């Protein structure tokens, strides 16, 4: 195999930016798999340049000019930028590869713009790409391992890539780690729910934690596990064996079912400073929140009490909700969340609009059979820019009225002041304030209000939401042009459109889809 000049781009931003919050935080949004791919390529004897794109870099200047092969890791919201970069580089003779969540969710669309599209990716898959390394048109080759890798290179092996990325982070420097893949819960909307839970080799974890104490006086680690702590005793025992208590600050996403008071005491003792538990809904997913069959107001009060318990031990807590689930109807879900904000004022609420990400979950086949999926450009599919399927029990204006009312309540001056008072530590206290008054709070409130106004005043806009036309409203096209800036001109023709029913069409026995669905996807 000849020695290749390989570039890897980890898209932590979906477009060029100059925002202050992005300057502070985007370098901390780096993904682990691009770094892993870099390690595997170096191990195979190739030259590797990895760039975490935060929105501030000039990629044409940072990437070597004589690349043979380019890997891009992207979430769906960054897909259009990834397509534009691939188009530019392929025109120069570079072979391009797409990996990450978008490649798993929308492989049929990605194959039009890349030579290789990767699903589950292990070292063998990467070796296949390196051996072939050739152009594939008009459709790229789709490759996938049978399951997620059994183990991955740890922090020590990835350190050169981690260090170069952290140099871009002026204040907070978050080291990404991963202890497990998959999840034991079956949230129907989640890309990780169909993946069997697997804990990685804890000896590597322990070595990495010891290594970090040689690089930082007090490291800050962000666990990328879909649900950290499923095998709680094994993980905490490994941390306790590796490093002194409370010598590293940890951030993790997990379920409330794992956060009993004995576990919280142990987490606090070992330096956990922020947790992001998923509540999701007051009417479903009780196993995740330790509420079982309890739902409605009873579940809300039980969860609020539990969150207040968590806050006694953990300085920063973000509670995650999904808005628009099929089990919800009327104002009650939103009103209960407002009550929760009042009962647990120290928690920062994270809201996601229910989004159907292509092949992410089997449930998406059901949505497509019901002809509810809308072909919103990928640029807006980040759980907030657009809800790409018609809600089951709400009209669009009514749904957005509820979202606006809830957002306004959650980030009102009163709620912000109460959140400050209920948060003990200085940094979490003011991080909550910044998030509330920036794009995650007031920014989303303004954006939702714009969408609501368009729904009421622009017939073409409303028709697009109702799937009566597939003509993209100028409101969205203008945003894409503005966000991509100079990269807009590199975007392949037709890339802002995709077939939202590609998953259904790809399944055996579903060669035909409803006529209305075909009409709604005709631009794909």
N, C-alpha and C positions, 0 to 999 in steps of 0.2 A: 504494500500500500504506500503510495507516495505521500510525502509530508504536505499537509494542507495548511493554508492560512485561513483561520476560522474566526469569525466575528460572532458575538452573542449580544443581543440587546434584550434587556429586561425592562419592559414598559411599565414603569411606576406612574406614568402620567399619560393621559390619552391625547394630549396636545401640548404645543408650546405654551408656556405660562410665565408670568412675572409676579404672581401673587405671593405675598409675604408668608402666608400659611404653608403654601407649597414649598417655599424656600426652606422653611423650618422642618417640614415633616416628610416630604416626598422621598428623600433618600432612605427614610426608615420604612418605606413600603416595598423594599426589595423582596423578591421571591427567592425561594431556596433552589428550585429545580434548575434555573439558568446557571447558577453557580455549580450545581452538581454536574450538569452537562459539560461545563468548562473543565471540571476535574477529570471526567471520563475522557474528554478529547485530549487533554494534556497527557493522560496516562497512555493513550494510544500513540503518542509521539508527535502531536500536531502543535502548531503555534496558535495561541488563543488570546483574543482581546475581548474582554467583557465590559459592557457599558450598562449601568443602570440609568435609564433615561428618566430624569426627574422633571422634564419640561424646560430646562434651562440650557441643555447642551445643544451644540451644533453637530449633529451626527456625521455630516459629511466631512467635518474636520477631525472628529475623534476616531472614526473607523479607519483602519488601514485601507489604502486605495487599491491594493492588489489582492483582495479577498477571493478565496475560492468558494467559501461556504459561509452562509449566514443563518444562525438560529435566532428566532424571535419568540419570546415568551409573552403572552398577552391574555388579559381578561377581555371579555366581550366588549366592554366600553372602549377599549383601545384597539379594536379590530381594524377600524378604518385607517388609523395611523400605521398599523402593521402592514395593511395592504399597500399603502402609499410607499412605505419604505421598501417593501419587497419589489414593487413595480420599478422603482428607481434602480435597485441593485441588479435585478434580473436583466434590465436593459444594458447593464454593463458586463453581463456574462456571469454574474454570481449565482450560484445555486442557493435557493432559500428554503428554510424549514420553519414551520410554525408549530409551537407547542404551547401548553398551558390550558386554562379552562376554555378559552374560545375554540381551540382546536378540538377539544372533546365535545363541546356543545354543538358546534356548527361545522362539522368536517366537510360536508358536501359543498358548502359555500367557500370555505377556505381553500379547497382543492383547486379552485379556479385561479388562485393568486399565488400559490406556493408550489414548489416542486415536491415537497414532502409535508404531510400533515400528521402529527403524532397524537395518539391517544395515551393510554397508560405507557409510561416510558421507563424502561430499565436500560442497563448498560448494553445489553444485546441489541436493542432497537437502535441505539446510537451507533453501535458498531456497524449495523446494516447500512445506515445512512452514510457513514464514513467510507465504507467499502465501495458503495455504488457512486455516490456524489455526482449525479448527472441530472441534466435537465429533463423534466417530464411535463409535457404539454399535449393537449390543452388542459388536462387535469393532472394534478399532482398525485403522488402515491400516498395512500393512507396506511400507516403502520401503527401497530399497537401490541404491547405485551399482554399476556393473558391475565395479568393482575398487577397491582401496584408492587414496586420493588420490596424485597424482604428487608433490605438495609440500604442506607445511603451514606455517602461520604459526610463526615461530621465537620464541625467548625474548624478544627485544626487543618484538615485537608482543604477546606474552602477559604481559608483565612485571607489569602491574597486578594480574592474577589470581594470578600466582606470588607476588608480594610480600605480598598480603593473606593468602595461605595460610601463608607462612613466618613471619608474625608469631605464628602459633599454635605454632610449634616452639621450645621453650625452649632447647634445646642444639644438636642437630644440625639443620642447615638444608640440605636436599638439593634442588637445582634439577633438575627433570625435563627431559631432552632426548631427541630421537629422530632418529637419522641414517638409519634404513632401516625398511622393513616387509617382512614375509615371511621365509622361511627356505629355504635350498637343501636342507636335510635332510628326510627323509620319515618322521619319528617318527609312527607311526600314531595315537597318542593326542593329538596336539598340534593346537590350533586354528590355529597359524601354518603348519603344514607344507603345506597345500594352497594357500597364498598365494604367488605368485611373488615372489622377492626383488627389491627395488627400493631403490636408494640415492637419498636425497633430494639436493637441490641443496647442494653443499658450500660454496658462497659464503654461503648463509644460516648454515650451521654456523659458519663462520669469523667472521662478523659477530657471532653470538651469543656466542661465546667471548670476543671482544674486549670486548663489552658487559658481560659478567659481571665482568671485571676492573675495571670502573668502579663496580661495586656491592659487591664484597667484596674484602677484602685477599687472601684465598685461597678462591676459590669451591669448593664441593663439588657435583659433577654426577653424577647417576644416569642412565645411558643406559637407555632403555626398549626398546631394540631386542630383538627375540626372540633374535637371535644377532649380537652386536656384532663387527664386524671381518671380515665375510665378504670385503669388498674392502679388505683390510687396508692396503695401501700408499696407496690413495686417502684413506682415513679418517685414518691417522696423518700423512700428508703435509699434510692440511688442518689438523690440530691444530698441527703443528709450524710451519706457515706463519703461523697466526693468533696464537699466544701463545708467550711464552718457555717453554722446557723446565721442567717440574715447577712451573708456577705455578698449576695447577688440580688438585685431587684428583678422580679419576674412579673410578666403580664401574660394572662392566659384567657382563652375563650372556653367556656365549659357550660354544663347544665346545672340547674339548681339542685337536681337530684343528688349531685355529688357533694353539695356544700352543707353537710351537717355541721353542727357546732364543733365536734371534735376535729373534723377535717379543717374547718376554718382556723382553729387554734394552731394546727400544724402548718397550715399555709402561711399564717402570719409569722410564726417562729422561723420559717425558712425564707422570708423576704418577699412574699407575693404582695405586690403593691396595687395591682389593678386586675379585676376580673370582669369578663363580659358574658354573663349568663343569658341564655335565650329563654324568653317567656313565650314569644310568638303569638299566642292567642289565649283569650279567656274562655274559649269554648272547645279547645282541642289540645292535643299533645300534653296531656297531664303527666305522663311518665317523666318527661324532661324536667318538670317543675315540682315533682314530688307531691302533686295534688291528686293524682289518680283520676277518679271519675267526677271529682268536684269541678264545677264550672260556673261561669257567670260571676256574680258579685262575690260569692263565697270563695272562689278561686282567687279573685283579685285581692281580697283582704288577706288571704293566707299567704299569697306571694309577697304582698307589701310587708307583712310581718317578717317574712323570711329575708327579704332584701335589707330591711333595717338591722336584722341580726348580722348579715354579711358585712354591713358598713361599720359595725363595731370592731371588726377585725381587719378589714381591707379598706384602705383609704379611698380607692377610686373604683366605682362600679358603674358599668353601662348595661342597661337592660335592653334587650333586642326584641322588637315586635315586627310582625308581618301584617300589613294592612291589606284588606280585600280578600281574605281567604273565603272559600265557598261556604264554610260553616257559619259565617257571620252575616247578619242582616240588620238593617235599621240603625238607629243612633246608638244603641246600647254598647256595642264594642268600643266605640270612641269615648262615650261618656264614662265607661268603666276605667279606661286608660287615664282619663283626666282625673278621676278620683284617686287612681294609683299614684299619679304625680303628686297629689296633695298628701297622700298617706306615707309616701317614701320619697321625700323631697331631695334627699342626697344622691339619688341615682340619676345618671344622665340617660335619657331615653333615646334609643336608636330606632328609627322607623324605616322600614323597607316596604315598598309597594310590591305586591305579589307579582313576580315576573316569571314567565315561562322561557327558560334558557335552552332552546333547542332540545338536544338529547341528554340534558343534564339529569333528568329523572323520568322514570316510566310514566308518571302522572301526566307528563306533557303530551303523551299520545292521546289521553282522554280529552285534554283541552283542544287538541287539534281535530279530533273526531267531532267535537261539539262545535267546530268552526268558530272558536272564540279568540284565536291568536291573530294579532295584528302585526304587520311587517314593519314596525318601527325600526329605523336605522340602528345598527349596533351601537353607535355613538351614545345613545340615550339609555341603553340597557345596563344600568348600574344600580338597579333597585330604587332609583329616585327620579331619574330623568324622564322616565315614561313607564307606565304600566301597560305591557303589551298584550293584554287580553281583557276582554270585556268582563267586568265584575258580574257575578251571578245574580246578586240581589240588590244592586244599586244602579240607577242611571248615572251616566258620567258626571253631569253637573252636581248631583247629590253627593256622589262619592267624594268629589273634590271639595265640596263644601265641608264635609266632615273632616277631611284631611287638613284643610286650612284651619278650621276651628280647633282641632287637636294641637296642631303645630303652634298656633298662636297662644294657646293655654300653656303649652310645655315650655315656651321660651319667652313668656311675658316677663316684664320687670319683676313682678311679685315672685314668679317661679324661680327666676335667676337669683334673687336675693335669698329666698328660702334654701336654694341649693348651696349657696355660699355658706349660710349658717349651719347647714347639716353636714358640711364637708370639713374634716378636721385639718388635713394637711394643706400646706400652702400651695404647692404646685398643682395638685388635683383641683383645689378650689378655683384657681384662676384659669386652669385649662378648661374647666366647665364653662366659665364665663366667655372665654374666647370662642369656644365651639358654638355657644348659644347665639352670639351676636354676629358670627361669620357665616360661611356658606352652609354649614350643617343646620343652623337654626333659622335666623332671619333670612338668610339667602334662599333656603328652600321654601320659606313662607312666601317670599316675593315671587318665586318661580311658580309655585302652585297657584297663586292668585292670577298670574298671567295666563296659565293654562285654562283656569276656570273662566276667565273673561273671554278667551277665544272660543271656548265651548258655547258660550251664550250668544256671542255676537257674530261669529263667522260660520256660515253654513258649511263651507267646504272643509273647515277644520273639524266640525262635529261629524260630518259625513265620513271622514277618514277614521275617526274613533269608532263609528258605528259600522265600519267595513262596507260602506256603500260606495266608496271610491278607493282606489289605491294611489291616488295622486298625493304625494307628500306635501303637506302644508308648508308654505314658504317660511313660516315661523321656525320650523325645524331645519330646513335647508340653510337658512341664513346663519343659524347657530353653528352648524358644521363648518361652513365656510369661514366664519370668524374664528372658531376654535383652532382649526387646522392651519390657518394662516398660509404660509408659503407651501405647506405640504398638500394643500387642497389640489394644486395643479398636478401633483404626482399621483393622485387617486385614480385608479383604473376606472374607465367608463362603466357606469352602472353599479359601482361598488356600494353606493348608499342604499341599494335595494337588495333584498334577499328573499328567498322563498320561505315563509314562516311555517310551511307544511312539509318541508323536506324530510323531516324525521318520519312522519306518517307515511310518506310516499316510499321511503326506503325499506319499510317493513314488509315482509312477505305476507301476501294476502291483502295488501292495502295499496294496490296499484292505482285504484281509483279513489278520489276524494270528492267531497261534496262540490257541486258546481260553484257554489258561492265561495268556497275556499279557494278554488282554482282562480276565480276572478280576482279575489283579494290578493293573490300571490303572483299575478300575471307579470308584474315588473321584475320578479326574481329571475 
